[in-house]
Amino acid sequence: MIYIAGATSFLGQRILIRLAERGEKARCLARSMEARQKLEKARRNFPDNIEIAGGNLLSSDSLIYGLKDIEKAIYVVRLEYYGYVKNFIEALKRCNVGRALFISSTTVLLPSDIKVKEDKIRSEEYIKNSGLDYTILRPSMIYGADGDNNFSKMLRFIRKKRFFVVFGSGENMIQPVYVEDVANAVTSVLENSKTIKKTYELAGRYPLKYNDMLKTVRAKTNLPFRIIRLPIEVSKFAVSIYKQIMKKSDLDADQIERMKIDKAYPYTEAATDFGYSPVSFEEGIEKEISELEL
């Protein structure tokens, strides 16, 4: 049986369903009533494949009961929460669960120094020194369905407002990865001993310029929308003023600054070791648009 922490997250839900479809049995951590309700909904379709266990990553003791008779574990919780990672690994070791897969992100490869990057790297180092038969997967920006917090929001905004703001020139490279490709990678890695004690980047089939991404979105949605370009420094100033007025914003100056950075990631090792073969952005975004019924 496989244990999943983070099974109710955007990616976690896809991993859970993929495992159940393959006939695997999974026991999922539920730390709240909301999480339990989400898992119960998934369980209706796979009553023999999904179990729910209480517990909390704030305490390794609370995880012990749920880890009984577990062979492998998947951690889909944000890796920057270092304390959670430590508690999870401690519980795995106490229950003699040796094989574990952790989801990180390509944020750790960014050239800029940001706290979330430092925290993720700290957690990765702890995993590597844990003595577990670990694998770390670092997906780039994940998209592909409602709730991805990236393209689903952008697509709905464009449909409603008929414009989109680009911070900077839009000539920076991006390589977003389709959620099902990441879920497939997880199932492949768990079965492959070549991946033990290794770290892999996961990205889309090929990189493309941010501007070309917008052209693809325009073509696939058939929505005419205006693109408004703002220089990076102007954007940072505007966001700082907005935050002062509204006291809340999904954007900050650091995020805008990172719009200048190319985010393209080779995945040769993943392709070699476990046959990773992702779809292109054109294919992936078309599937997302269809799922969102846009």
Residue frames as qw, qx, qy, qz and C-alpha x, y, z in Angstrom:
[[0.000, 0.887, 0.463, 0.000, 0.00, 0.00, 0.00],
 [0.408, 0.341, 0.009, 0.847, 1.11, 3.57, -0.76],
 [0.239, -0.718, -0.442, 0.481, 0.74, 6.46, 1.68],
 [0.310, 0.557, 0.258, 0.726, 0.08, 9.95, 0.30],
 [0.230, -0.625, -0.335, 0.666, 0.55, 13.21, 2.19],
 [0.086, 0.447, -0.204, -0.867, -1.03, 16.04, 0.21],
 [0.246, 0.254, 0.888, 0.294, -3.56, 13.90, -1.68],
 [0.178, 0.795, 0.552, -0.176, -6.10, 16.75, -1.73],
 [0.117, -0.617, 0.240, 0.740, -3.76, 19.22, -3.42],
 [0.591, 0.619, -0.163, -0.491, -4.11, 19.99, -7.13],
 [0.394, 0.487, -0.768, -0.133, -1.35, 17.57, -8.08],
 [0.234, -0.181, 0.888, -0.353, -2.07, 15.14, -5.25],
 [0.697, 0.293, 0.382, -0.531, -5.62, 14.51, -6.47],
 [0.677, 0.562, -0.363, -0.306, -4.31, 13.60, -9.93],
 [0.159, 0.439, -0.875, 0.130, -1.70, 11.26, -8.48],
 [0.461, -0.024, 0.743, -0.485, -4.29, 9.55, -6.29],
 [0.768, 0.414, 0.153, -0.463, -6.68, 8.93, -9.19],
 [0.530, 0.589, -0.587, -0.169, -3.87, 7.71, -11.42],
 [0.052, -0.322, 0.910, -0.255, -2.75, 5.18, -8.79],
 [0.590, 0.151, 0.606, -0.511, -6.33, 4.00, -8.20],
 [0.723, 0.522, -0.146, -0.429, -6.90, 3.57, -11.94],
 [0.423, 0.510, -0.749, -0.011, -3.84, 1.33, -12.04],
 [0.837, -0.254, -0.469, -0.123, -5.26, -0.82, -9.27],
 [0.386, 0.224, -0.586, 0.677, -2.90, 0.46, -6.56],
 [0.477, -0.723, -0.499, 0.017, -4.14, 0.93, -3.02],
 [0.268, 0.439, -0.217, 0.830, -3.48, 4.27, -1.36],
 [0.422, -0.673, -0.530, 0.296, -3.95, 5.53, 2.17],
 [0.233, 0.634, 0.103, 0.730, -4.29, 9.32, 2.31],
 [0.290, -0.234, -0.489, 0.788, -3.52, 11.74, 5.12],
 [0.145, -0.716, -0.432, -0.529, -6.53, 13.89, 6.04],
 [0.325, -0.059, -0.501, 0.800, -5.82, 16.56, 8.62],
 [0.262, 0.137, 0.213, -0.931, -9.16, 18.37, 8.35],
 [0.535, 0.411, 0.662, -0.328, -12.85, 17.71, 7.71],
 [0.481, 0.729, -0.138, -0.468, -12.57, 19.51, 4.37],
 [0.129, 0.511, -0.817, -0.233, -9.73, 17.20, 3.30],
 [0.340, 0.047, 0.923, -0.176, -11.67, 14.15, 4.44],
 [0.571, 0.569, 0.378, -0.455, -14.71, 15.23, 2.40],
 [0.397, 0.687, -0.455, -0.405, -12.59, 15.62, -0.74],
 [0.001, 0.340, -0.938, -0.063, -11.11, 12.17, -0.24],
 [0.480, 0.246, 0.764, -0.354, -14.51, 10.63, 0.43],
 [0.582, 0.644, 0.010, -0.496, -15.66, 12.01, -2.91],
 [0.325, 0.570, -0.715, -0.241, -12.73, 10.34, -4.70],
 [0.240, -0.176, 0.931, -0.210, -13.32, 7.17, -2.73],
 [0.687, 0.331, 0.374, -0.528, -16.82, 6.75, -4.13],
 [0.686, 0.588, -0.317, -0.289, -15.31, 5.91, -7.52],
 [0.581, 0.377, -0.698, 0.179, -12.59, 3.68, -6.06],
 [0.691, -0.595, 0.103, -0.397, -13.95, 2.23, -2.78],
 [0.974, -0.166, -0.004, 0.154, -11.45, -0.66, -2.77],
 [0.707, 0.377, -0.084, 0.592, -8.41, 1.46, -3.57],
 [0.083, 0.596, -0.187, 0.777, -8.58, 4.53, -1.33],
 [0.571, -0.533, -0.557, 0.281, -8.33, 4.67, 2.46],
 [0.031, -0.819, 0.051, -0.570, -8.35, 7.76, 4.67],
 [0.686, -0.275, -0.472, 0.480, -6.16, 8.21, 7.74],
 [0.224, -0.966, -0.097, -0.083, -6.18, 11.03, 10.27],
 [0.752, -0.200, -0.025, 0.628, -3.02, 12.78, 11.32],
 [0.064, 0.997, 0.022, -0.037, -1.11, 16.03, 11.18],
 [0.732, 0.438, -0.193, 0.485, 2.33, 16.91, 9.86],
 [0.180, -0.813, 0.278, -0.478, 2.84, 19.08, 12.93],
 [0.584, -0.489, 0.596, -0.254, 3.54, 15.86, 14.85],
 [0.354, 0.332, -0.848, -0.215, 5.27, 12.68, 13.72],
 [0.218, 0.016, 0.889, -0.402, 3.41, 10.77, 16.47],
 [0.577, 0.389, 0.326, -0.640, 0.07, 11.53, 14.82],
 [0.558, 0.506, -0.477, -0.453, 1.22, 9.90, 11.57],
 [0.148, -0.346, 0.924, -0.064, 2.28, 6.55, 13.01],
 [0.597, 0.225, 0.690, -0.343, -1.10, 4.80, 12.94],
 [0.646, 0.661, 0.040, -0.378, -1.72, 5.73, 9.30],
 [0.295, 0.683, -0.646, -0.171, 1.69, 4.39, 8.24],
 [0.631, -0.205, 0.730, -0.161, 1.04, 0.86, 9.46],
 [0.717, 0.228, 0.644, 0.140, 1.71, -1.73, 6.70],
 [0.410, 0.880, -0.044, -0.235, 2.80, 0.98, 4.24],
 [0.857, 0.062, 0.262, 0.440, 5.45, 0.03, 1.66],
 [0.414, 0.257, 0.211, 0.847, 5.96, 3.35, -0.13],
 [0.077, -0.760, -0.416, 0.493, 5.13, 7.00, 0.54],
 [0.346, 0.527, 0.328, 0.703, 4.48, 10.07, -1.60],
 [0.247, -0.597, -0.330, 0.689, 4.89, 13.60, -0.22],
 [0.267, 0.574, 0.467, 0.618, 3.01, 16.27, -2.21],
 [0.283, -0.892, -0.274, 0.223, 3.02, 18.97, 0.49],
 [0.301, 0.911, -0.159, 0.233, 4.95, 22.17, -0.17],
 [0.846, 0.017, -0.304, 0.437, 8.59, 21.38, 0.53],
 [0.165, 0.596, -0.249, 0.745, 9.37, 24.81, 1.97],
 [0.663, -0.603, 0.098, -0.433, 7.67, 23.73, 5.20],
 [0.362, 0.486, -0.762, 0.229, 10.85, 22.23, 6.61],
 [0.371, -0.252, 0.698, -0.558, 9.33, 21.16, 9.93],
 [0.855, 0.181, 0.134, -0.467, 6.65, 19.14, 8.15],
 [0.711, 0.482, -0.510, -0.041, 9.29, 17.35, 6.09],
 [0.074, 0.436, -0.796, 0.413, 11.29, 16.45, 9.21],
 [0.592, -0.088, 0.554, -0.579, 8.23, 15.10, 11.00],
 [0.866, 0.323, -0.095, -0.370, 7.16, 13.08, 7.97],
 [0.581, 0.486, -0.643, 0.107, 10.58, 11.48, 7.53],
 [0.178, -0.355, 0.763, -0.511, 10.85, 10.72, 11.24],
 [0.761, 0.057, 0.369, -0.530, 7.49, 8.93, 11.08],
 [0.810, 0.433, -0.338, -0.203, 8.53, 6.98, 7.97],
 [0.342, 0.481, -0.760, 0.271, 11.71, 5.78, 9.65],
 [0.401, -0.225, 0.678, -0.574, 9.87, 4.78, 12.83],
 [0.819, 0.214, 0.311, -0.432, 7.47, 2.71, 10.73],
 [0.536, -0.220, 0.728, 0.366, 10.22, 1.19, 8.55],
 [0.608, 0.733, 0.300, -0.054, 8.93, 2.77, 5.35],
 [0.588, -0.361, 0.341, 0.638, 12.09, 2.98, 3.28],
 [0.333, 0.284, 0.559, 0.704, 10.86, 4.12, -0.14],
 [0.039, 0.774, 0.411, -0.480, 9.59, 7.68, -0.50],
 [0.386, 0.442, 0.395, 0.707, 8.98, 10.16, -3.30],
 [0.153, -0.659, -0.304, 0.671, 8.99, 13.91, -2.64],
 [0.377, 0.744, 0.386, 0.394, 7.65, 16.69, -4.88],
 [0.338, -0.491, -0.036, 0.802, 9.84, 19.79, -4.92],
 [0.460, 0.841, 0.276, -0.069, 9.93, 22.34, -7.78],
 [0.667, 0.400, 0.077, 0.624, 12.28, 24.06, -10.21],
 [0.206, -0.960, -0.021, -0.191, 12.14, 27.10, -7.91],
 [0.737, -0.567, 0.213, 0.299, 15.33, 25.71, -6.34],
 [0.699, 0.171, 0.339, 0.606, 17.13, 26.34, -9.66],
 [0.157, 0.947, 0.201, 0.197, 16.29, 30.05, -9.89],
 [0.573, 0.332, -0.247, 0.707, 19.34, 32.34, -9.80],
 [0.204, -0.655, 0.105, -0.720, 17.69, 34.80, -7.42],
 [0.243, -0.003, -0.815, 0.526, 17.88, 34.42, -3.64],
 [0.533, -0.389, -0.138, -0.739, 14.37, 34.10, -2.25],
 [0.432, -0.355, 0.671, -0.487, 13.25, 32.55, 1.01],
 [0.904, 0.121, 0.189, -0.365, 11.06, 29.88, -0.55],
 [0.729, 0.521, -0.441, 0.055, 14.02, 28.68, -2.62],
 [0.067, 0.531, -0.723, 0.437, 16.28, 28.49, 0.42],
 [0.641, -0.190, 0.523, -0.528, 13.63, 26.60, 2.42],
 [0.927, 0.279, -0.047, -0.245, 13.04, 24.07, -0.36],
 [0.551, 0.559, -0.584, 0.207, 16.79, 23.46, -0.72],
 [0.244, -0.447, 0.691, -0.513, 17.07, 22.94, 3.03],
 [0.829, 0.001, 0.353, -0.434, 14.30, 20.34, 2.90],
 [0.838, 0.458, -0.285, -0.085, 15.87, 18.63, -0.11],
 [0.266, 0.567, -0.705, 0.331, 19.19, 18.32, 1.73],
 [0.519, -0.281, 0.624, -0.513, 17.41, 16.81, 4.73],
 [0.917, 0.221, 0.088, -0.321, 15.74, 14.25, 2.46],
 [0.684, 0.561, -0.460, 0.075, 19.04, 13.34, 0.81],
 [0.134, 0.468, -0.744, 0.459, 20.69, 12.78, 4.18],
 [0.711, -0.285, 0.201, -0.611, 17.74, 10.86, 5.67],
 [0.260, -0.253, 0.932, -0.025, 18.88, 7.37, 4.74],
 [0.691, 0.391, 0.458, -0.400, 15.62, 6.73, 2.85],
 [0.417, 0.149, 0.705, 0.554, 15.42, 5.31, -0.66],
 [0.198, 0.708, 0.275, -0.620, 14.15, 8.68, -1.85],
 [0.401, 0.361, 0.488, 0.686, 13.41, 10.25, -5.20],
 [0.022, 0.621, 0.232, -0.749, 12.86, 14.01, -5.59],
 [0.381, 0.541, 0.581, 0.473, 10.86, 15.35, -8.53],
 [0.111, -0.483, -0.095, 0.864, 11.10, 19.03, -9.45],
 [0.364, 0.643, 0.615, 0.275, 8.25, 19.98, -11.78],
 [0.133, 0.119, 0.107, 0.978, 8.21, 23.40, -13.41],
 [0.396, 0.099, 0.223, -0.885, 4.99, 25.44, -13.35],
 [0.160, 0.207, 0.964, 0.051, 2.16, 22.89, -13.36],
 [0.444, 0.209, -0.029, -0.871, -1.03, 23.48, -15.35],
 [0.162, 0.026, -0.917, -0.363, -3.77, 21.46, -16.94],
 [0.308, -0.514, -0.789, -0.137, -7.05, 21.63, -15.02],
 [0.327, -0.796, -0.145, -0.489, -9.27, 23.71, -12.79],
 [0.716, -0.697, 0.020, 0.029, -7.43, 24.68, -9.63],
 [0.826, 0.176, -0.070, 0.530, -3.93, 24.85, -11.07],
 [0.338, -0.829, -0.112, 0.431, -3.58, 28.45, -9.81],
 [0.328, -0.334, 0.435, 0.769, -1.74, 29.35, -12.99],
 [0.024, -0.037, -0.631, -0.774, -3.42, 29.00, -16.34],
 [0.106, -0.581, -0.804, -0.070, -6.96, 28.31, -15.12],
 [0.142, -0.734, -0.309, 0.588, -6.99, 31.74, -13.45],
 [0.115, -0.368, 0.385, 0.838, -5.42, 33.38, -16.49],
 [0.012, 0.240, 0.817, 0.525, -7.88, 31.78, -18.92],
 [0.111, -0.713, -0.683, 0.114, -10.91, 32.84, -16.88],
 [0.168, -0.659, -0.075, 0.729, -9.53, 36.36, -16.50],
 [0.089, -0.170, 0.570, 0.799, -8.97, 36.66, -20.25],
 [0.028, -0.447, -0.835, -0.320, -12.44, 35.36, -21.02],
 [0.162, -0.778, -0.542, 0.274, -14.05, 37.86, -18.65],
 [0.183, -0.785, -0.001, 0.592, -11.87, 40.96, -19.16],
 [0.712, 0.642, 0.210, 0.192, -10.56, 40.46, -22.71],
 [0.266, 0.848, -0.381, 0.254, -7.11, 41.76, -21.82],
 [0.902, -0.309, -0.132, 0.271, -3.97, 40.49, -20.12],
 [0.083, -0.952, 0.291, -0.034, -1.05, 42.33, -18.54],
 [0.899, 0.161, -0.178, 0.366, 2.52, 41.23, -19.29],
 [0.409, -0.876, 0.178, 0.184, 5.26, 42.38, -16.94],
 [0.426, -0.481, 0.588, 0.492, 8.38, 43.02, -19.01],
 [0.243, 0.434, -0.561, -0.662, 9.07, 42.21, -22.65],
 [0.882, 0.143, 0.251, -0.373, 7.59, 38.72, -22.65],
 [0.613, 0.590, -0.520, -0.075, 10.73, 37.41, -24.35],
 [0.305, -0.464, 0.786, -0.273, 11.68, 35.24, -21.37],
 [0.508, 0.092, -0.813, -0.270, 11.48, 31.47, -21.83],
 [0.617, -0.238, 0.497, -0.562, 9.04, 29.28, -19.91],
 [0.396, 0.160, -0.875, -0.227, 8.42, 25.52, -19.96],
 [0.613, -0.205, 0.382, -0.661, 5.21, 24.69, -18.05],
 [0.100, 0.118, -0.985, -0.073, 4.38, 21.03, -17.45],
 [0.633, -0.232, -0.395, -0.624, 1.01, 19.34, -17.90],
 [0.548, -0.442, 0.501, -0.504, -0.33, 17.92, -14.62],
 [0.975, 0.050, 0.082, -0.201, -1.01, 14.45, -16.02],
 [0.680, 0.530, -0.434, 0.260, 2.62, 14.19, -17.13],
 [0.093, -0.554, 0.624, -0.544, 3.73, 14.80, -13.55],
 [0.796, -0.194, 0.350, -0.454, 1.23, 12.26, -12.21],
 [0.937, 0.304, -0.166, -0.031, 2.47, 9.71, -14.75],
 [0.382, 0.614, -0.569, 0.392, 6.05, 10.42, -13.71],
 [0.457, -0.473, 0.544, -0.522, 5.20, 9.70, -10.08],
 [0.938, -0.011, 0.222, -0.264, 3.74, 6.27, -10.87],
 [0.801, 0.501, -0.295, 0.145, 6.69, 5.44, -13.14],
 [0.113, 0.667, -0.580, 0.454, 9.27, 6.47, -10.56],
 [0.673, -0.400, 0.438, -0.442, 7.76, 4.39, -7.77],
 [0.976, 0.114, 0.158, -0.096, 8.19, 1.25, -9.85],
 [0.710, 0.610, -0.218, 0.276, 11.72, 1.98, -11.04],
 [0.772, -0.524, -0.042, 0.357, 14.76, 1.21, -8.88],
 [0.584, 0.342, 0.094, 0.730, 16.97, 3.33, -11.16],
 [0.056, -0.777, -0.139, -0.612, 15.39, 6.44, -9.67],
 [0.701, -0.638, -0.267, 0.172, 16.37, 5.73, -6.06],
 [0.515, -0.604, 0.020, 0.608, 18.47, 8.50, -4.48],
 [0.356, 0.194, 0.417, 0.813, 18.09, 10.70, -7.56],
 [0.137, 0.647, 0.301, -0.687, 16.57, 14.10, -8.33],
 [0.364, 0.323, 0.671, 0.560, 14.82, 14.91, -11.60],
 [0.191, 0.336, 0.016, -0.922, 13.52, 18.04, -13.31],
 [0.323, 0.465, 0.814, 0.128, 10.13, 17.69, -15.03],
 [0.140, 0.469, -0.055, -0.870, 9.04, 20.21, -17.66],
 [0.712, 0.549, 0.229, -0.372, 6.93, 20.42, -20.80],
 [0.880, 0.308, 0.257, 0.255, 8.11, 19.02, -24.13],
 [0.559, 0.285, 0.063, 0.776, 9.98, 22.17, -25.11],
 [0.181, -0.530, -0.294, 0.775, 10.45, 25.75, -23.87],
 [0.257, 0.666, 0.477, 0.512, 8.70, 28.69, -25.47],
 [0.129, 0.184, -0.157, 0.962, 8.73, 32.45, -25.08],
 [0.122, 0.411, 0.644, -0.633, 6.09, 33.97, -22.81],
 [0.352, 0.414, -0.154, -0.825, 4.82, 35.94, -25.82],
 [0.373, 0.128, -0.812, -0.431, 4.46, 32.71, -27.83],
 [0.041, -0.248, -0.908, 0.335, 2.55, 31.16, -24.94],
 [0.274, 0.473, 0.341, -0.765, 0.04, 34.02, -25.16],
 [0.388, 0.334, -0.514, -0.688, -0.24, 33.56, -28.93],
 [0.240, -0.038, -0.965, -0.102, -1.03, 29.89, -28.36],
 [0.088, 0.383, 0.728, -0.562, -3.67, 30.75, -25.76],
 [0.346, 0.451, -0.022, -0.822, -5.25, 33.23, -28.15],
 [0.384, 0.234, -0.725, -0.522, -5.32, 30.67, -30.97],
 [0.207, -0.116, -0.968, 0.079, -6.68, 27.82, -28.85],
 [0.091, 0.443, 0.653, -0.607, -9.40, 29.86, -27.12],
 [0.180, 0.527, 0.573, 0.601, -10.43, 31.89, -30.19],
 [0.231, -0.866, -0.371, 0.243, -10.77, 34.82, -27.81],
 [0.403, 0.637, -0.018, 0.656, -9.56, 38.20, -29.05],
 [0.529, -0.789, -0.213, 0.228, -7.85, 39.85, -26.09],
 [0.244, 0.901, -0.203, 0.296, -5.58, 42.83, -25.73],
 [0.814, -0.168, -0.258, 0.493, -2.05, 42.42, -24.37],
 [0.110, -0.968, 0.073, -0.213, -0.88, 45.30, -22.18],
 [0.794, 0.118, -0.306, 0.511, 2.87, 45.44, -21.59],
 [0.329, -0.934, 0.066, -0.123, 4.37, 47.14, -18.56],
 [0.432, 0.590, -0.575, 0.367, 8.10, 47.60, -17.95],
 [0.673, -0.204, -0.648, 0.293, 9.40, 45.62, -14.97],
 [0.252, -0.028, -0.419, 0.872, 10.25, 48.66, -12.83],
 [0.385, -0.199, -0.118, -0.893, 6.89, 50.31, -13.51],
 [0.720, -0.255, -0.581, -0.280, 5.15, 47.04, -12.64],
 [0.551, -0.149, -0.633, 0.523, 7.02, 46.69, -9.35],
 [0.009, -0.045, 0.247, -0.968, 6.10, 50.25, -8.37],
 [0.539, -0.210, -0.319, -0.751, 2.44, 49.74, -9.33],
 [0.715, -0.245, -0.654, -0.022, 2.19, 46.52, -7.32],
 [0.379, -0.083, -0.556, 0.735, 3.78, 48.14, -4.26],
 [0.244, -0.097, 0.068, -0.962, 1.21, 50.96, -4.37],
 [0.664, -0.205, -0.502, -0.514, -1.63, 48.46, -4.88],
 [0.629, -0.186, -0.702, 0.277, -0.50, 46.43, -1.87],
 [0.135, -0.013, -0.420, 0.897, -0.38, 49.55, 0.30],
 [0.440, -0.099, -0.099, -0.887, -3.94, 50.44, -0.67],
 [0.792, -0.114, -0.411, -0.437, -5.52, 46.98, -0.71],
 [0.483, -0.553, 0.606, -0.307, -3.30, 45.39, 1.99],
 [0.756, -0.012, 0.654, -0.009, -3.35, 42.21, -0.08],
 [0.526, 0.652, -0.357, -0.414, -2.04, 41.05, -3.44],
 [0.979, 0.056, 0.192, 0.050, -1.22, 37.78, -5.19],
 [0.698, 0.543, -0.091, 0.457, 1.83, 39.49, -6.65],
 [0.465, -0.813, 0.054, 0.348, 4.93, 41.02, -5.11],
 [0.194, 0.881, -0.360, -0.237, 8.01, 42.79, -6.47],
 [0.370, -0.426, 0.809, 0.166, 10.16, 39.64, -6.33],
 [0.644, 0.341, 0.685, -0.009, 7.70, 37.70, -8.46],
 [0.467, 0.868, 0.085, -0.147, 7.66, 40.46, -11.06],
 [0.085, -0.783, 0.577, 0.215, 11.46, 40.63, -11.06],
 [0.527, -0.161, 0.826, 0.123, 11.55, 36.90, -11.80],
 [0.675, 0.632, 0.320, -0.206, 9.54, 37.52, -14.97],
 [0.271, 0.833, -0.428, -0.221, 12.87, 38.47, -16.58],
 [0.358, -0.448, 0.819, 0.042, 14.37, 35.04, -15.88],
 [0.617, 0.227, -0.631, -0.413, 14.38, 32.22, -18.42],
 [0.620, -0.229, 0.640, -0.391, 12.76, 29.11, -16.94],
 [0.809, 0.356, -0.376, -0.276, 13.69, 26.31, -19.32],
 [0.538, -0.491, 0.662, -0.180, 14.70, 22.93, -17.94],
 [0.501, 0.318, -0.758, -0.270, 16.14, 19.87, -19.72],
 [0.788, -0.250, 0.367, -0.426, 14.66, 16.54, -18.64],
 [0.571, 0.461, -0.662, -0.152, 17.07, 14.16, -20.40],
 [0.018, 0.260, -0.903, 0.342, 17.80, 12.11, -17.28],
 [0.576, 0.138, 0.533, -0.605, 14.10, 11.59, -16.57],
 [0.749, 0.440, -0.224, -0.441, 13.53, 10.49, -20.16],
 [0.428, 0.444, -0.787, 0.032, 16.43, 8.04, -19.95],
 [0.064, -0.191, 0.868, -0.454, 15.68, 6.56, -16.52],
 [0.315, 0.299, 0.817, -0.379, 11.90, 6.21, -16.60],
 [0.244, 0.384, 0.747, 0.484, 10.72, 7.12, -20.08],
 [0.054, 0.673, 0.359, -0.644, 9.44, 10.60, -19.27],
 [0.231, 0.213, 0.588, 0.745, 7.82, 12.01, -22.42],
 [0.115, 0.529, 0.469, -0.698, 5.67, 15.11, -21.76],
 [0.390, 0.718, 0.537, 0.211, 3.14, 16.73, -24.06],
 [0.303, 0.281, 0.101, 0.905, 3.75, 20.10, -25.67],
 [0.087, 0.275, 0.392, -0.873, 2.17, 23.26, -24.30],
 [0.409, 0.076, -0.405, -0.814, -0.14, 23.37, -27.34],
 [0.518, -0.180, -0.816, -0.186, -1.50, 19.91, -26.50],
 [0.299, -0.263, -0.728, 0.558, -1.74, 20.52, -22.78],
 [0.137, 0.218, 0.215, -0.942, -3.45, 23.90, -22.90],
 [0.466, -0.045, -0.547, -0.694, -5.98, 22.58, -25.42],
 [0.484, -0.271, -0.829, 0.069, -6.92, 19.85, -22.93],
 [0.161, -0.293, -0.541, 0.772, -7.23, 22.40, -20.13],
 [0.274, 0.097, -0.146, -0.946, -9.41, 24.71, -22.22],
 [0.527, -0.157, -0.711, -0.438, -11.66, 21.76, -23.02],
 [0.419, -0.301, -0.783, 0.348, -11.90, 20.73, -19.36],
 [0.052, -0.309, -0.353, 0.882, -12.71, 24.29, -18.28],
 [0.284, 0.653, 0.692, 0.117, -15.30, 24.52, -21.10],
 [0.081, -0.661, 0.019, 0.745, -13.96, 27.87, -22.26]]
